[in-house]
Amino acid sequence: MDLQAAVANVRDRTVTGYLADLRRMPRELIDSAPNAMLYRYLPPDGREPTGLPVLLVPPLGAPDFAYDLRRGCSLVEHLLLAGRDVYLVDYGPISFAERGLGIEFWVENVVPRAVHRVSEYRGGAEVHLVGWCMGGLFSLLTAADRPTLPVSGITAVASPFDVASVPLVAPLRPLAQITGGRVVSSIYQALGSVPAPVVKWAFQLSTVDKYLTKPLTVLSRLDDRDVLEQIEAVDYLMNHMHGYPGRTFGQIYHMMLRANDLGGGALDLRGRQVKLADVRVPVLIVAGEDDVIAPLRAVRHGVDLLTGSPGVSYHTAPGGHLGVLTGRRSRDTTWAYLDAFLDERDPAR
C-alpha cells in the first residue's frame, strides 16, 4: 500500500467530508408532465453536439443520477464529451398517491412522450434509447407497442428478460405458485406502494457479500482514491433510492416473477399483449458478468425474444447490476460497446 496516498485520502475525507465529485452535469428542463420530467444535458464548453439524440430511460426505484454517478465515472459525462446530444426522462420520487400506476403508464405515456419531445426538439430526428434494468424493458416494450415512434435503436443494460433464470427469485417462484401470490399481494395492496427503504434493502440484500466486506475493502484500498470515490458514490445512490407504485410492483411480481410472462416474449398490459418480437429497430444488450439481479442467462434470453429486430448485439462486461452500467471498468467495456453501436447507426458521425 502507498502509505503517502492513503494518508492523503484519509486527510481529504476528514477535512472535506467526501472524496467523490458528486456534482451533476448541468442540464435544463425542456418538458414537464406528471412523473415525467424531461431534461437536456448542456454540451460542455458550448460545443454543438452532433449525431442523433440519446435519451436515457431509468428504471423505477433508482434515482435519475445513476447515469451521472460521479465525475470521471458518469455515462452522461462520457456521452457529452463524445459530442453527443443527451436527454433524460426523470420520474421523480414515487408517493402513495401514485400507487395505481402500472407498467403501462410508462410504456404508453411516459416513454413515448419523451421520445416525441426529444425528436421535436431536434427537428424530427430519430432518438436512440438507453435503458438500465427496467428502463431497458420499458424502452423495448414501448418500441414494440408503438412501432411508428421515431426510434433509431435501443440499448438495454442489465435488463432481465427471463426471471426464472434469476437465482435470487428462483426459490420464491414455487412458493408463489402454491399460495397464488396472495401473501405478497396482501402486503403491497395494504401498503399501496413499496417504500424506498424496502427497495434499498432489497438492492443491498442482492449484494450482501459486498456490503459485509466493504469495511475490509476500504481499509485495504485506502491508497486507491478511485476505488474510494466509487464506494462513496454508490453509497450516496443507495441512500437516495425511490419507492415502487403498488400496481407496478404487483405486475412485476405476478406477471414476471410468478408466471415469467416476459420470458415467453410478451406482457399483458391492460388486456393487450405487447410482444418483444414486434420491436423493429436494432438492439444492443449488455449483461454484467457479476450481476445477481440480472444474471447473464436472464439477460441473454432477450436475444432469442427480439426476433423482429433487424439486428441484436449481445455483450458481457465486468461488474454487478450497477457496476456494468457505471462501474470503473465500464469505461472500457459497456460504454465502448454503446459508442460503437451508436456510431454504426449515426450517419452524421
Stockholm file with secondary structure:
# STOCKHOLM 1.0

chainA/1-349         MDLQAAVANVRDRTVTGYLADLRRMPRELIDSAPNAMLYRYLPPDGREPTGLPVLLVPPLGAPDFAYDLRRGCSLVEHLLLAGRDVYLVDYGPISFAERGLGIEFWVENVVPRAVHRVSEYRGGAEVHLVGWCMGGLFSLLTAADRPTLPVSGITAVASPFDVASVPLVAPLRPLAQITGGRVVSSIYQALGSVPAPVVKWAFQLSTVDKYLTKPLTVLSRLDDRDVLEQIEAVDYLMNHMHGYPGRTFGQIYHMMLRANDLGGGALDLRGRQVKLADVRVPVLIVAGEDDVIAPLRAVRHGVDLLTGSPGVSYHTAPGGHLGVLTGRRSRDTTWAYLDAFLDERDPAR
#=GR chainA/1-349 SS CCHHHHHHHHHHHHHHSCCSCCCCCCEEEEEEETTEEEEEECCGGGCCCCSSCEEEECCSSSCGGGGGCSTTSCHHHHHHHTTCCEEEEECCCCCGGGTTCCHHHIIIIIHHHHHHHHHHHTTSCCEEEEEETHHHHHHHHHHHHCTTSCEEEEEEESCCSCGGGCTTTTTHHHHHHHHTTHHHHHHHHHHSEECHHHHHHHHHHHTHHHHHHHHHHHHHTTTCHHHHHHHHHHHHHHTTCCCEEHHHHHHIIIIIIISCTGGGTEEEETTEEEEGGGCCSCEEEEEETTCSSSCHHHHHHHHHHCTTSSCEEEEEESSCTTHHHHSGGGGTTHHHHHHHHHHHTCTTC
#=GC SS_cons         CCHHHHHHHHHHHHHHSCCSCCCCCCEEEEEEETTEEEEEECCGGGCCCCSSCEEEECCSSSCGGGGGCSTTSCHHHHHHHTTCCEEEEECCCCCGGGTTCCHHHIIIIIHHHHHHHHHHHTTSCCEEEEEETHHHHHHHHHHHHCTTSCEEEEEEESCCSCGGGCTTTTTHHHHHHHHTTHHHHHHHHHHSEECHHHHHHHHHHHTHHHHHHHHHHHHHTTTCHHHHHHHHHHHHHHTTCCCEEHHHHHHIIIIIIISCTGGGTEEEETTEEEEGGGCCSCEEEEEETTCSSSCHHHHHHHHHHCTTSSCEEEEEESSCTTHHHHSGGGGTTHHHHHHHHHHHTCTTC
//
